[in-house]
């Protein structure tokens, strides 16, 4: 597989399509360019989804995210574009993308976009411990 940025999202078969299960990913190194100034914008992307038939392959996701590094994008537009591309590639039961952009001009911007497959209803929620931000990097 290439180590260059790519818009090609690879998938693999869902190992447990008979049940709803939650995949949670934190992507702390997203960058794109401000379309007005050309200056870099930085964000942490939080991807949560319930797969149907496929899951996203991580290296292709990394290269896809990397592909925005030199693109001018408004925060709202790039968040929705990424969600749309992931939904098109995966066709999940449910997907939520939260983009937490770092401060720009004294303003933090968070954009949340969701997709729900028509007719899909979640099973009743069981309250468990939540994944804290950066939970995989705690010391």
N, C-alpha and C positions, 0 to 999 in steps of 0.2 A: 504494500500500500504506500502511496505517496506520502511524503512529509511536507508537502506544499499545501497552502490553503486550497480548499475545494468546496464547492456547493453540493457535492454528491453525498447524500446521507445514506449510509448502509444500514441494513437491518438484519436481525436473525430471528428465528422462530421463538415465539413466546413459550417458555418451558412449562407453563401451567395455565393454558387458556381456559380451563374449566372454572377458574376462580378469579375474582377481582383481587389484585394485589397492587400495592402502592410502590412506585419507583420514585425516589427522591434524589435529585442531583443538585449540587452547588457548583457553579462555574465562576470562580472569583476573578478571572482575568479577561473578561470581555472588554474589547476596545473597538471604537469606531471613531469617525471624525465628525465634528460639528459642521453641518452643511453651511452655516453662516460664516464661521471664522476659520475653518480648517483645523482648529485645535483638537487634540484628542479628547474623547470622552471615555470614561472608565465606568464599568458596572460589574456587579455580581449578579449573575443570572441564577435563578432558582427554578428548576424544572421539576414538576410533580406530574406523574401520569399513571393511568391504569391502562395497561396494554390490552389489545384485542388479540391479534394474531402475530404481531411482531414487536420487537424491542429495538431501540437504537443501539448501534455498535459504537462504543465510546471513542475510538480513535477517529472515526469518521465525523462524530459530533465535534470533537476537538478541532479538526481541520475545517469543518463548516463554520464554527464560531470564529476561528482565526481569519476566515475569508472576509470578515467585515472590517478588519483593521484599517484598511485604506479607503473605506467607503464613507461618504458623507451621508449621515442618517439622523433624522429627528428621533428622539427617544421613543415616542409613541409609535412611529412608523416601523422602526427596526424591531421592536418587541412584537408587534403584530405580524410582521413578515416572518420572523423566526418561528412563531407559533404556527402560522399557516404552512410553512415548509415542513415542519415536523409532523403536523397533522396529515399533510398530503403523503408523506413518506410512511408513516406508521399506522394511520387510521385507528387511533386509540379510542377506548371507551370514553375516557376523560383525560384532559390535559390542561394544566395551568402553568403559565410562564410568568414569573415575577422578575422584573428588571429593576434593580436597585442602583441607580446611577449616583456616582459620587458628586460632591458639591460642585456647582458651576455658578458663579455670580452670586454666591451666598444661598443657593437654593439646591436642596436635595430633591431629586425626582424619582418616584417609584411608579412603575407602570405594571399593571396586572392584566393579563389577557387569558381568556379561558375558551376551551372547546368542550362540548358535551355531545357525544354521539346521539342522534335523535332516537328516542325511545329507551335509552339506557337510564336506569335508575340505580343509584348506589344502594348497597346493602346498608342497613342501619349502622351508624358509626359506633364503634366501641372506643371509649376514651382510653388512650395509652399515653405514655410519655411522648413528648414531641421531640423532633430533631432540632436541636439548637443550631443556630448559624455556626458554621465552622466546626460542627460536632466531630468530624473525622480528623481534625487536626489538634484536638485538645491534648495537653501534655500530661 
